């Protein structure tokens, strides 16, 4: 009998041990899932000439870190960006300028893709000498280069190279460097002048005489001989260094010029209205310098015979979905049905037709596709849904600062800046009712400063508020912008666009819902390389009387509608 009792005690003790172990494993697993990014500091940044080293504190929940260095005079001039799992990195920096302040920031990213910036950026000023900006085309006269900075603080050297052969090398004694015209007049030659210290090239400039200084270019998107969707699409290129003008030309397949326009950047959005379905076109980008030199790049494309169905979006932030919540799958395309899988398999071949909201009780890999009988299937969208809740959601509100954009004064519309800042007050008012932390831009600061501030605050969403206008003042309706279909902001932008269109009063006007559009790098505040979860809302057209009147009489309705979409997406309301 005693042996039996001992056995019972052993079994009970063993069972308790097993249960305790399982609970411990569950707690550890759960705590791992719930691990959040903690605040951290950048310890230091140091350099020997152009070799920099940065070290920062380890963040236990971080999957990786991103190091970014910006030019503080132009925050879109990103000098360096690098992802790493280390907390100490060394790297080389190029194109530094004397006297310019640069800022370094480190961001910690977790497994969900959430991020946290370091507590404070590190700044530094490049004190070594560099060349002043100069004209790179040589003329029939001596060329004088000017040097910025204190040339007496160290022993600097000048090296002059002509067509890759060293022709002169000496210690720098004064601020002006003269290149004799005897070296280049009536010659095809490239002269490179370098500023050097301890065998490190601090700066260099290439000067051209009777040689084309424009670097070769290549259209990278779209690819040559590709079939592209019959929809708005992006053209982008790399190369064309040293140009002062860029032009894009569209030809038909017989090389007849259809359209020509200037490009301000290396990316532009081409409207589908410029094309017809199932036809061949030639796209050409031309770079010129002083109307003297030029280079070009061409690709041949064929437009698809059909449009593509619009992608599927969801009504919740996939990173944090409360257990038991119902996630809706949505598609702003009346011709399409939604199919999905929850195990990561292909929804086109293995998908279940979506009929009702999906109840989420555990982490799932949701894949979706919109299938249409009259259009090509949409792209497959993947949403890694995690069960959890995020505290302290941060929204950065960025109303327009365009003070010169005048609206229809007969209905009281003043400027886009005034009215969008007024609208922002209502968005913020509604979000604050639910305890959402909001920040807004400083109009005078400009886009570069807004994007930087948004990132430094750790914003979960950056939303720019604008009103629209057209050349003929006859366009109307509402639209939103994100970087592209794969942008993290795609779902919330689609949700805002759908809900805003639902209260737009002139639904008898064809095309009033202008949809979600893709900037592909052309808009600073939605560029995924510059701001986290960036989107821009064009609430309506301020130069179309009915639209302007609607805005002026319904700012609270519009502002609360936008805010409620945000609150729904981040789980504050159903």
TANORVEN-V720219 format. One record per pair of residues at least 4 apart in sequence whose ideal C-beta (glycine too) atoms are under 8 Angstrom apart, sorted by sequence separation. I is the first residue (numbers start at 0). J is the second residue. If there is no record, write none. Layout:
i=I j=J
i=I j=J
This chain:
i=0 j=4
i=1 j=5
i=2 j=6
i=3 j=7
i=4 j=8
i=5 j=9
i=6 j=10
i=7 j=11
i=8 j=12
i=9 j=13
i=10 j=14
i=11 j=15
i=12 j=16
i=13 j=17
i=14 j=18
i=15 j=19
i=16 j=20
i=17 j=21
i=18 j=22
i=19 j=23
i=20 j=24
i=21 j=25
i=22 j=26
i=23 j=27
i=24 j=28
i=25 j=29
i=26 j=30
i=27 j=31
i=28 j=32
i=29 j=33
i=30 j=34
i=46 j=50
i=57 j=61
i=70 j=74
i=72 j=76
i=95 j=99
i=108 j=112
i=109 j=113
i=125 j=129
i=138 j=142
i=146 j=150
i=160 j=164
i=178 j=182
i=180 j=184
i=182 j=186
i=195 j=199
i=207 j=211
i=221 j=225
i=228 j=232
i=250 j=254
i=251 j=255
i=269 j=273
i=274 j=278
i=287 j=291
i=288 j=292
i=303 j=307
i=313 j=317
i=316 j=320
i=320 j=324
i=340 j=344
i=344 j=348
i=345 j=349
i=346 j=350
i=359 j=363
i=371 j=375
i=406 j=410
i=408 j=412
i=413 j=417
i=414 j=418
i=415 j=419
i=416 j=420
i=417 j=421
i=418 j=422
i=419 j=423
i=420 j=424
i=421 j=425
i=422 j=426
i=423 j=427
i=424 j=428
i=425 j=429
i=426 j=430
i=427 j=431
i=428 j=432
i=429 j=433
i=431 j=435
i=440 j=444
i=444 j=448
i=445 j=449
i=446 j=450
i=447 j=451
i=448 j=452
i=449 j=453
i=450 j=454
i=451 j=455
i=452 j=456
i=454 j=458
i=468 j=472
i=469 j=473
i=482 j=486
i=485 j=489
i=488 j=492
i=489 j=493
i=490 j=494
i=491 j=495
i=492 j=496
i=493 j=497
i=494 j=498
i=495 j=499
i=496 j=500
i=497 j=501
i=498 j=502
i=499 j=503
i=518 j=522
i=522 j=526
i=526 j=530
i=529 j=533
i=539 j=543
i=543 j=547
i=544 j=548
i=545 j=549
i=546 j=550
i=547 j=551
i=548 j=552
i=549 j=553
i=550 j=554
i=553 j=557
i=554 j=558
i=555 j=559
i=556 j=560
i=557 j=561
i=558 j=562
i=559 j=563
i=560 j=564
i=561 j=565
i=562 j=566
i=563 j=567
i=564 j=568
i=565 j=569
i=567 j=571
i=46 j=51
i=69 j=74
i=83 j=88
i=108 j=113
i=109 j=114
i=137 j=142
i=150 j=155
i=160 j=165
i=161 j=166
i=171 j=176
i=178 j=183
i=183 j=188
i=195 j=200
i=196 j=201
i=207 j=212
i=218 j=223
i=227 j=232
i=250 j=255
i=262 j=267
i=269 j=274
i=287 j=292
i=288 j=293
i=315 j=320
i=330 j=335
i=340 j=345
i=344 j=349
i=345 j=350
i=371 j=376
i=399 j=404
i=407 j=412
i=408 j=413
i=413 j=418
i=430 j=435
i=444 j=449
i=453 j=458
i=469 j=474
i=481 j=486
i=484 j=489
i=506 j=511
i=524 j=529
i=525 j=530
i=541 j=546
i=542 j=547
i=566 j=571
i=567 j=572
i=45 j=51
i=46 j=52
i=58 j=64
i=70 j=76
i=95 j=101
i=108 j=114
i=159 j=165
i=160 j=166
i=182 j=188
i=194 j=200
i=195 j=201
i=221 j=227
i=239 j=245
i=250 j=256
i=251 j=257
i=274 j=280
i=287 j=293
i=320 j=326
i=340 j=346
i=370 j=376
i=406 j=412
i=412 j=418
i=431 j=437
i=468 j=474
i=482 j=488
i=486 j=492
i=505 j=511
i=520 j=526
i=523 j=529
i=524 j=530
i=527 j=533
i=540 j=546
i=541 j=547
i=566 j=572
i=567 j=573
i=44 j=51
i=45 j=52
i=69 j=76
i=70 j=77
i=81 j=88
i=107 j=114
i=158 j=165
i=159 j=166
i=183 j=190
i=193 j=200
i=194 j=201
i=205 j=212
i=249 j=256
i=250 j=257
i=260 j=267
i=286 j=293
i=330 j=337
i=339 j=346
i=369 j=376
i=370 j=377
i=405 j=412
i=406 j=413
i=430 j=437
i=441 j=448
i=467 j=474
i=481 j=488
i=518 j=525
i=523 j=530
i=526 j=533
i=539 j=546
i=540 j=547
i=550 j=557
i=44 j=52
i=69 j=77
i=70 j=78
i=106 j=114
i=107 j=115
i=159 j=167
i=182 j=190
i=194 j=202
i=248 j=256
i=249 j=257
i=285 j=293
i=286 j=294
i=329 j=337
i=338 j=346
i=357 j=365
i=368 j=376
i=369 j=377
i=405 j=413
i=406 j=414
i=440 j=448
i=441 j=449
i=444 j=452
i=453 j=461
i=481 j=489
i=503 j=511
i=518 j=526
i=520 j=528
i=525 j=533
i=539 j=547
i=44 j=53
i=55 j=64
i=68 j=77
i=69 j=78
i=81 j=90
i=106 j=115
i=158 j=167
i=159 j=168
i=193 j=202
i=194 j=203
i=249 j=258
i=285 j=294
i=286 j=295
i=315 j=324
i=328 j=337
i=338 j=347
i=340 j=349
i=368 j=377
i=405 j=414
i=406 j=415
i=440 j=449
i=503 j=512
i=524 j=533
i=525 j=534
i=541 j=550
i=563 j=572
i=43 j=53
i=67 j=77
i=68 j=78
i=106 j=116
i=107 j=117
i=157 j=167
i=158 j=168
i=193 j=203
i=248 j=258
i=249 j=259
i=285 j=295
i=340 j=350
i=368 j=378
i=404 j=414
i=427 j=437
i=525 j=535
i=539 j=549
i=43 j=54
i=68 j=79
i=79 j=90
i=105 j=116
i=106 j=117
i=133 j=144
i=157 j=168
i=192 j=203
i=221 j=232
i=248 j=259
i=284 j=295
i=315 j=326
i=328 j=339
i=339 j=350
i=340 j=351
i=368 j=379
i=403 j=414
i=404 j=415
i=450 j=461
i=467 j=478
i=481 j=492
i=500 j=511
i=524 j=535
i=539 j=550
i=41 j=53
i=42 j=54
i=67 j=79
i=68 j=80
i=104 j=116
i=105 j=117
i=133 j=145
i=156 j=168
i=157 j=169
i=178 j=190
i=191 j=203
i=192 j=204
i=247 j=259
i=283 j=295
i=284 j=296
i=314 j=326
i=315 j=327
i=338 j=350
i=339 j=351
i=367 j=379
i=368 j=380
i=402 j=414
i=404 j=416
i=406 j=418
i=427 j=439
i=440 j=452
i=449 j=461
i=480 j=492
i=500 j=512
i=538 j=550
i=41 j=54
i=42 j=55
i=53 j=66
i=66 j=79
i=67 j=80
i=79 j=92
i=104 j=117
i=131 j=144
i=156 j=169
i=157 j=170
i=191 j=204
i=220 j=233
i=221 j=234
i=234 j=247
i=246 j=259
i=247 j=260
i=283 j=296
i=313 j=326
i=314 j=327
i=338 j=351
i=366 j=379
i=367 j=380
i=401 j=414
i=402 j=415
i=479 j=492
i=522 j=535
i=41 j=55
i=42 j=56
i=66 j=80
i=78 j=92
i=130 j=144
i=131 j=145
i=156 j=170
i=157 j=171
i=178 j=192
i=191 j=205
i=192 j=206
i=220 j=234
i=246 j=260
i=247 j=261
i=283 j=297
i=313 j=327
i=338 j=352
i=339 j=353
i=353 j=367
i=366 j=380
i=367 j=381
i=401 j=415
i=402 j=416
i=438 j=452
i=479 j=493
i=40 j=55
i=41 j=56
i=65 j=80
i=66 j=81
i=78 j=93
i=130 j=145
i=131 j=146
i=155 j=170
i=156 j=171
i=190 j=205
i=191 j=206
i=220 j=235
i=246 j=261
i=247 j=262
i=258 j=273
i=282 j=297
i=313 j=328
i=314 j=329
i=337 j=352
i=338 j=353
i=366 j=381
i=367 j=382
i=401 j=416
i=402 j=417
i=438 j=453
i=39 j=55
i=40 j=56
i=65 j=81
i=66 j=82
i=78 j=94
i=104 j=120
i=130 j=146
i=131 j=147
i=154 j=170
i=155 j=171
i=166 j=182
i=176 j=192
i=189 j=205
i=190 j=206
i=218 j=234
i=219 j=235
i=245 j=261
i=246 j=262
i=257 j=273
i=281 j=297
i=282 j=298
i=312 j=328
i=313 j=329
i=336 j=352
i=337 j=353
i=341 j=357
i=350 j=366
i=365 j=381
i=366 j=382
i=399 j=415
i=400 j=416
i=423 j=439
i=479 j=495
i=496 j=512
i=39 j=56
i=65 j=82
i=66 j=83
i=78 j=95
i=103 j=120
i=104 j=121
i=129 j=146
i=130 j=147
i=189 j=206
i=190 j=207
i=218 j=235
i=219 j=236
i=244 j=261
i=245 j=262
i=281 j=298
i=282 j=299
i=311 j=328
i=312 j=329
i=336 j=353
i=364 j=381
i=365 j=382
i=399 j=416
i=479 j=496
i=518 j=535
i=39 j=57
i=64 j=82
i=65 j=83
i=102 j=120
i=103 j=121
i=128 j=146
i=129 j=147
i=189 j=207
i=190 j=208
i=218 j=236
i=219 j=237
i=245 j=263
i=281 j=299
i=282 j=300
i=311 j=329
i=312 j=330
i=339 j=357
i=350 j=368
i=364 j=382
i=365 j=383
i=398 j=416
i=438 j=456
i=478 j=496
i=496 j=514
i=39 j=58
i=63 j=82
i=64 j=83
i=102 j=121
i=103 j=122
i=128 j=147
i=129 j=148
i=157 j=176
i=159 j=178
i=188 j=207
i=189 j=208
i=217 j=236
i=280 j=299
i=281 j=300
i=311 j=330
i=364 j=383
i=365 j=384
i=477 j=496
i=496 j=515
i=538 j=557
i=63 j=83
i=64 j=84
i=102 j=122
i=103 j=123
i=128 j=148
i=188 j=208
i=216 j=236
i=217 j=237
i=245 j=265
i=247 j=267
i=249 j=269
i=279 j=299
i=280 j=300
i=310 j=330
i=346 j=366
i=364 j=384
i=399 j=419
i=438 j=458
i=479 j=499
i=37 j=58
i=63 j=84
i=64 j=85
i=101 j=122
i=127 j=148
i=128 j=149
i=150 j=171
i=161 j=182
i=187 j=208
i=188 j=209
i=189 j=210
i=216 j=237
i=217 j=238
i=279 j=300
i=280 j=301
i=309 j=330
i=342 j=363
i=343 j=364
i=345 j=366
i=346 j=367
i=347 j=368
i=362 j=383
i=363 j=384
i=398 j=419
i=399 j=420
i=36 j=58
i=37 j=59
i=62 j=84
i=64 j=86
i=66 j=88
i=100 j=122
i=101 j=123
i=126 j=148
i=128 j=150
i=150 j=172
i=161 j=183
i=186 j=208
i=187 j=209
i=188 j=210
i=216 j=238
i=247 j=269
i=262 j=284
i=279 j=301
i=280 j=302
i=308 j=330
i=309 j=331
i=341 j=363
i=342 j=364
i=344 j=366
i=346 j=368
i=362 j=384
i=398 j=420
i=420 j=442
i=477 j=499
i=493 j=515
i=37 j=60
i=78 j=101
i=100 j=123
i=101 j=124
i=126 j=149
i=150 j=173
i=171 j=194
i=183 j=206
i=186 j=209
i=187 j=210
i=215 j=238
i=216 j=239
i=257 j=280
i=278 j=301
i=309 j=332
i=341 j=364
i=343 j=366
i=347 j=370
i=362 j=385
i=477 j=500
i=492 j=515
i=538 j=561
i=36 j=60
i=66 j=90
i=68 j=92
i=100 j=124
i=101 j=125
i=150 j=174
i=184 j=208
i=185 j=209
i=214 j=238
i=249 j=273
i=277 j=301
i=278 j=302
i=308 j=332
i=341 j=365
i=362 j=386
i=398 j=422
i=476 j=500
i=513 j=537
i=34 j=59
i=35 j=60
i=36 j=61
i=99 j=124
i=146 j=171
i=183 j=208
i=214 j=239
i=277 j=302
i=328 j=353
i=340 j=365
i=359 j=384
i=361 j=386
i=398 j=423
i=536 j=561
i=34 j=60
i=98 j=124
i=99 j=125
i=126 j=152
i=162 j=188
i=213 j=239
i=214 j=240
i=239 j=265
i=252 j=278
i=276 j=302
i=277 j=303
i=308 j=334
i=309 j=335
i=311 j=337
i=339 j=365
i=340 j=366
i=360 j=386
i=416 j=442
i=477 j=503
i=489 j=515
i=72 j=99
i=98 j=125
i=128 j=155
i=161 j=188
i=162 j=189
i=213 j=240
i=214 j=241
i=251 j=278
i=252 j=279
i=254 j=281
i=275 j=302
i=276 j=303
i=277 j=304
i=308 j=335
i=339 j=366
i=359 j=386
i=396 j=423
i=476 j=503
i=71 j=99
i=72 j=100
i=97 j=125
i=98 j=126
i=146 j=174
i=161 j=189
i=178 j=206
i=212 j=240
i=213 j=241
i=237 j=265
i=251 j=279
i=252 j=280
i=274 j=302
i=276 j=304
i=311 j=339
i=328 j=356
i=339 j=367
i=460 j=488
i=57 j=86
i=70 j=99
i=71 j=100
i=96 j=125
i=97 j=126
i=145 j=174
i=146 j=175
i=161 j=190
i=212 j=241
i=213 j=242
i=236 j=265
i=251 j=280
i=252 j=281
i=276 j=305
i=327 j=356
i=328 j=357
i=338 j=367
i=339 j=368
i=347 j=376
i=56 j=86
i=71 j=101
i=95 j=125
i=97 j=127
i=145 j=175
i=146 j=176
i=160 j=190
i=161 j=191
i=235 j=265
i=250 j=280
i=251 j=281
i=326 j=356
i=337 j=367
i=338 j=368
i=396 j=426
i=475 j=505
i=55 j=86
i=70 j=101
i=71 j=102
i=97 j=128
i=144 j=175
i=145 j=176
i=159 j=190
i=160 j=191
i=235 j=266
i=249 j=280
i=250 j=281
i=325 j=356
i=326 j=357
i=337 j=368
i=396 j=427
i=460 j=491
i=54 j=86
i=55 j=87
i=69 j=101
i=95 j=127
i=97 j=129
i=143 j=175
i=144 j=176
i=159 j=191
i=160 j=192
i=234 j=266
i=235 j=267
i=249 j=281
i=250 j=282
i=325 j=357
i=337 j=369
i=338 j=370
i=347 j=379
i=476 j=508
i=54 j=87
i=68 j=101
i=69 j=102
i=96 j=129
i=143 j=176
i=144 j=177
i=159 j=192
i=160 j=193
i=233 j=266
i=234 j=267
i=249 j=282
i=250 j=283
i=325 j=358
i=326 j=359
i=336 j=369
i=337 j=370
i=346 j=379
i=462 j=495
i=475 j=508
i=484 j=517
i=53 j=87
i=68 j=102
i=95 j=129
i=143 j=177
i=144 j=178
i=158 j=192
i=159 j=193
i=233 j=267
i=248 j=282
i=249 j=283
i=324 j=358
i=325 j=359
i=335 j=369
i=336 j=370
i=345 j=379
i=476 j=510
i=477 j=511
i=481 j=515
i=483 j=517
i=52 j=87
i=53 j=88
i=68 j=103
i=69 j=104
i=142 j=177
i=143 j=178
i=157 j=192
i=158 j=193
i=233 j=268
i=234 j=269
i=247 j=282
i=248 j=283
i=323 j=358
i=324 j=359
i=335 j=370
i=336 j=371
i=476 j=511
i=477 j=512
i=478 j=513
i=479 j=514
i=480 j=515
i=481 j=516
i=482 j=517
i=483 j=518
i=52 j=88
i=67 j=103
i=141 j=177
i=142 j=178
i=157 j=193
i=232 j=268
i=233 j=269
i=247 j=283
i=248 j=284
i=323 j=359
i=335 j=371
i=394 j=430
i=426 j=462
i=475 j=511
i=476 j=512
i=477 j=513
i=478 j=514
i=479 j=515
i=480 j=516
i=481 j=517
i=482 j=518
i=483 j=519
i=503 j=539
i=52 j=89
i=66 j=103
i=67 j=104
i=141 j=178
i=157 j=194
i=158 j=195
i=231 j=268
i=232 j=269
i=247 j=284
i=248 j=285
i=322 j=359
i=323 j=360
i=332 j=369
i=334 j=371
i=476 j=513
i=478 j=515
i=479 j=516
i=480 j=517
i=481 j=518
i=482 j=519
i=488 j=525
i=499 j=536
i=51 j=89
i=66 j=104
i=67 j=105
i=141 j=179
i=142 j=180
i=156 j=194
i=157 j=195
i=231 j=269
i=246 j=284
i=247 j=285
i=322 j=360
i=334 j=372
i=343 j=381
i=426 j=464
i=478 j=516
i=480 j=518
i=482 j=520
i=50 j=89
i=51 j=90
i=66 j=105
i=67 j=106
i=141 j=180
i=155 j=194
i=156 j=195
i=231 j=270
i=232 j=271
i=245 j=284
i=246 j=285
i=320 j=359
i=326 j=365
i=328 j=367
i=330 j=369
i=332 j=371
i=334 j=373
i=335 j=374
i=486 j=525
i=495 j=534
i=499 j=538
i=50 j=90
i=51 j=91
i=65 j=105
i=140 j=180
i=155 j=195
i=156 j=196
i=231 j=271
i=245 j=285
i=334 j=374
i=400 j=440
i=402 j=442
i=482 j=522
i=487 j=527
i=496 j=536
i=505 j=545
i=50 j=91
i=51 j=92
i=64 j=105
i=65 j=106
i=137 j=178
i=139 j=180
i=142 j=183
i=155 j=196
i=230 j=271
i=245 j=286
i=246 j=287
i=394 j=435
i=396 j=437
i=398 j=439
i=423 j=464
i=486 j=527
i=491 j=532
i=495 j=536
i=505 j=546
i=49 j=91
i=64 j=106
i=154 j=196
i=229 j=271
i=244 j=286
i=245 j=287
i=332 j=374
i=335 j=377
i=393 j=435
i=394 j=436
i=395 j=437
i=396 j=438
i=397 j=439
i=398 j=440
i=400 j=442
i=422 j=464
i=480 j=522
i=492 j=534
i=49 j=92
i=64 j=107
i=65 j=108
i=128 j=171
i=137 j=180
i=153 j=196
i=244 j=287
i=392 j=435
i=393 j=436
i=394 j=437
i=395 j=438
i=396 j=439
i=397 j=440
i=400 j=443
i=482 j=525
i=491 j=534
i=49 j=93
i=64 j=108
i=242 j=286
i=243 j=287
i=244 j=288
i=392 j=436
i=393 j=437
i=394 j=438
i=395 j=439
i=396 j=440
i=398 j=442
i=481 j=525
i=482 j=526
i=483 j=527
i=487 j=531
i=488 j=532
i=505 j=549
i=63 j=108
i=139 j=184
i=229 j=274
i=239 j=284
i=242 j=287
i=243 j=288
i=332 j=377
i=391 j=436
i=393 j=438
i=395 j=440
i=400 j=445
i=419 j=464
i=480 j=525
i=482 j=527
i=487 j=532
i=488 j=533
i=504 j=549
i=46 j=92
i=49 j=95
i=61 j=107
i=62 j=108
i=137 j=183
i=155 j=201
i=242 j=288
i=243 j=289
i=419 j=465
i=488 j=534
i=503 j=549
i=60 j=107
i=61 j=108
i=62 j=109
i=229 j=276
i=239 j=286
i=241 j=288
i=252 j=299
i=330 j=377
i=419 j=466
i=61 j=109
i=62 j=110
i=144 j=192
i=146 j=194
i=229 j=277
i=234 j=282
i=236 j=284
i=317 j=365
i=418 j=466
i=58 j=107
i=60 j=109
i=65 j=114
i=98 j=147
i=53 j=103
i=55 j=105
i=97 j=147
i=98 j=148
i=234 j=284
i=415 j=465
i=71 j=122
i=96 j=147
i=97 j=148
i=415 j=466
i=482 j=533
i=502 j=553
i=53 j=105
i=313 j=365
i=397 j=449
i=481 j=533
i=137 j=190
i=481 j=534
i=313 j=367
i=395 j=449
i=480 j=534
i=502 j=556
i=239 j=294
i=479 j=534
i=480 j=535
i=502 j=557
i=311 j=367
i=397 j=453
i=479 j=535
i=480 j=536
i=58 j=115
i=310 j=367
i=311 j=368
i=395 j=452
i=479 j=536
i=480 j=537
i=238 j=296
i=311 j=369
i=326 j=384
i=395 j=453
i=479 j=537
i=499 j=557
i=502 j=560
i=44 j=103
i=310 j=369
i=477 j=536
i=478 j=537
i=144 j=204
i=236 j=296
i=309 j=369
i=406 j=466
i=477 j=537
i=221 j=282
i=308 j=369
i=395 j=456
i=463 j=524
i=477 j=538
i=499 j=560
i=41 j=103
i=55 j=117
i=130 j=192
i=308 j=370
i=404 j=466
i=463 j=525
i=477 j=539
i=498 j=560
i=499 j=561
i=41 j=104
i=308 j=371
i=393 j=456
i=395 j=458
i=461 j=524
i=476 j=539
i=498 j=561
i=41 j=105
i=130 j=194
i=142 j=206
i=218 j=282
i=320 j=384
i=322 j=386
i=393 j=457
i=394 j=458
i=397 j=461
i=399 j=463
i=401 j=465
i=404 j=468
i=475 j=539
i=476 j=540
i=129 j=194
i=317 j=382
i=318 j=383
i=320 j=385
i=321 j=386
i=393 j=458
i=394 j=459
i=395 j=460
i=397 j=462
i=398 j=463
i=399 j=464
i=475 j=540
i=498 j=563
i=499 j=564
i=39 j=105
i=128 j=194
i=218 j=284
i=308 j=374
i=311 j=377
i=317 j=383
i=319 j=385
i=320 j=386
i=321 j=387
i=393 j=459
i=394 j=460
i=395 j=461
i=396 j=462
i=397 j=463
i=398 j=464
i=399 j=465
i=474 j=540
i=495 j=561
i=498 j=564
i=307 j=374
i=308 j=375
i=310 j=377
i=317 j=384
i=318 j=385
i=320 j=387
i=321 j=388
i=392 j=459
i=393 j=460
i=395 j=462
i=397 j=464
i=398 j=465
i=399 j=466
i=39 j=107
i=53 j=121
i=216 j=284
i=305 j=373
i=306 j=374
i=307 j=375
i=308 j=376
i=309 j=377
i=310 j=378
i=312 j=380
i=317 j=385
i=319 j=387
i=392 j=460
i=394 j=462
i=396 j=464
i=475 j=543
i=127 j=196
i=135 j=204
i=137 j=206
i=305 j=374
i=306 j=375
i=307 j=376
i=308 j=377
i=311 j=380
i=313 j=382
i=318 j=387
i=319 j=388
i=461 j=530
i=474 j=543
i=495 j=564
i=135 j=205
i=136 j=206
i=137 j=207
i=216 j=286
i=305 j=375
i=307 j=377
i=310 j=380
i=319 j=389
i=389 j=459
i=461 j=531
i=463 j=533
i=465 j=535
i=467 j=537
i=472 j=542
i=473 j=543
i=475 j=545
i=476 j=546
i=494 j=564
i=495 j=565
i=36 j=107
i=133 j=204
i=135 j=206
i=136 j=207
i=137 j=208
i=307 j=378
i=318 j=389
i=461 j=532
i=462 j=533
i=463 j=534
i=464 j=535
i=465 j=536
i=466 j=537
i=467 j=538
i=469 j=540
i=472 j=543
i=475 j=546
i=129 j=201
i=130 j=202
i=135 j=207
i=136 j=208
i=303 j=375
i=459 j=531
i=460 j=532
i=461 j=533
i=462 j=534
i=463 j=535
i=464 j=536
i=465 j=537
i=466 j=538
i=467 j=539
i=468 j=540
i=36 j=109
i=128 j=201
i=129 j=202
i=130 j=203
i=213 j=286
i=225 j=298
i=227 j=300
i=229 j=302
i=316 j=389
i=450 j=523
i=458 j=531
i=459 j=532
i=461 j=534
i=462 j=535
i=463 j=536
i=465 j=538
i=466 j=539
i=467 j=540
i=468 j=541
i=469 j=542
i=491 j=564
i=494 j=567
i=35 j=109
i=127 j=201
i=128 j=202
i=130 j=204
i=213 j=287
i=224 j=298
i=226 j=300
i=227 j=301
i=228 j=302
i=229 j=303
i=450 j=524
i=458 j=532
i=460 j=534
i=462 j=536
i=464 j=538
i=466 j=540
i=467 j=541
i=468 j=542
i=469 j=543
i=491 j=565
i=494 j=568
i=34 j=109
i=213 j=288
i=223 j=298
i=224 j=299
i=225 j=300
i=226 j=301
i=227 j=302
i=228 j=303
i=229 j=304
i=449 j=524
i=466 j=541
i=39 j=115
i=41 j=117
i=136 j=212
i=212 j=288
i=222 j=298
i=223 j=299
i=224 j=300
i=225 j=301
i=226 j=302
i=227 j=303
i=229 j=305
i=230 j=306
i=447 j=523
i=454 j=530
i=36 j=113
i=38 j=115
i=40 j=117
i=44 j=121
i=46 j=123
i=135 j=212
i=221 j=298
i=223 j=300
i=224 j=301
i=226 j=303
i=229 j=306
i=230 j=307
i=446 j=523
i=453 j=530
i=454 j=531
i=491 j=568
i=36 j=114
i=37 j=115
i=39 j=117
i=40 j=118
i=41 j=119
i=43 j=121
i=216 j=294
i=218 j=296
i=228 j=306
i=229 j=307
i=446 j=524
i=453 j=531
i=490 j=568
i=36 j=115
i=39 j=118
i=40 j=119
i=41 j=120
i=44 j=123
i=48 j=127
i=213 j=292
i=215 j=294
i=216 j=295
i=217 j=296
i=218 j=297
i=221 j=300
i=228 j=307
i=450 j=529
i=38 j=118
i=41 j=121
i=212 j=292
i=213 j=293
i=214 j=294
i=216 j=296
i=218 j=298
i=450 j=530
i=453 j=533
i=466 j=546
i=211 j=292
i=213 j=294
i=215 j=296
i=466 j=547
i=211 j=294
i=450 j=533
i=466 j=550
i=464 j=561
i=462 j=561
i=462 j=565
i=380 j=484
i=460 j=565
i=95 j=201
i=135 j=241
i=378 j=484
i=95 j=202
i=378 j=485
i=382 j=490
i=380 j=489
i=460 j=569
i=459 j=569
i=422 j=538
i=419 j=538
i=418 j=541
i=415 j=541
i=397 j=524
i=422 j=550
i=412 j=541
i=425 j=554
i=429 j=558
i=425 j=555
i=428 j=558
i=429 j=559
i=435 j=565
i=435 j=566
i=418 j=550
i=422 j=554
i=425 j=557
i=426 j=558
i=430 j=562
i=418 j=551
i=421 j=554
i=425 j=558
i=426 j=559
i=429 j=562
i=433 j=566
i=407 j=541
i=410 j=544
i=424 j=558
i=425 j=559
i=428 j=562
i=429 j=563
i=435 j=569
i=406 j=541
i=407 j=542
i=409 j=544
i=412 j=547
i=422 j=557
i=423 j=558
i=426 j=561
i=427 j=562
i=430 j=565
i=405 j=541
i=406 j=542
i=407 j=543
i=418 j=554
i=422 j=558
i=426 j=562
i=430 j=566
i=435 j=571
i=404 j=541
i=405 j=542
i=407 j=544
i=410 j=547
i=425 j=562
i=429 j=566
i=410 j=548
i=412 j=550
i=433 j=571
i=412 j=551
i=433 j=572
i=407 j=547
i=411 j=551
i=406 j=547
i=407 j=548
i=410 j=551
i=406 j=550
i=228 j=375
i=48 j=196
i=48 j=197
i=49 j=199
i=48 j=199
i=49 j=201
i=136 j=288
i=48 j=201
i=136 j=289
i=136 j=291
i=331 j=493
i=329 j=493
i=329 j=494
i=331 j=496
i=331 j=497
i=329 j=497
i=394 j=565
i=317 j=490
i=310 j=484
i=316 j=491
i=314 j=490
i=312 j=489
i=313 j=490
i=392 j=569
i=312 j=490
i=310 j=489
i=392 j=571
i=314 j=494
i=389 j=569
i=312 j=493
i=331 j=512
i=312 j=494
i=388 j=570
i=331 j=514
i=331 j=515
i=113 j=318
i=309 j=514
i=112 j=318
i=309 j=515
i=111 j=318
i=111 j=319
i=324 j=570
i=268 j=516
i=268 j=517
i=321 j=570
i=268 j=518
i=319 j=569
i=320 j=570
i=268 j=519
i=319 j=570
i=315 j=567
i=316 j=568
i=266 j=519
i=268 j=521
i=314 j=567
i=315 j=568
i=316 j=569
i=266 j=520
i=267 j=521
i=314 j=568
i=316 j=570
i=266 j=521
i=315 j=570
i=264 j=520
i=264 j=521
i=111 j=383
i=111 j=385
i=113 j=389
i=233 j=517
i=235 j=519
i=231 j=516
i=235 j=520
i=231 j=517
i=233 j=519
i=233 j=520
i=233 j=521
i=220 j=519
i=120 j=455
i=116 j=454
i=116 j=455
i=116 j=456
i=116 j=457
i=115 j=457
i=114 j=457
i=113 j=459
i=106 j=454
i=102 j=451
i=104 j=454
i=104 j=455
i=32 j=385
i=33 j=387
i=32 j=387
i=75 j=446
i=75 j=447
i=74 j=447
i=73 j=447
i=74 j=448
i=75 j=450
i=112 j=487
i=74 j=450
i=74 j=451
i=69 j=451
i=114 j=531
i=75 j=523
i=77 j=528
i=77 j=529
i=75 j=529
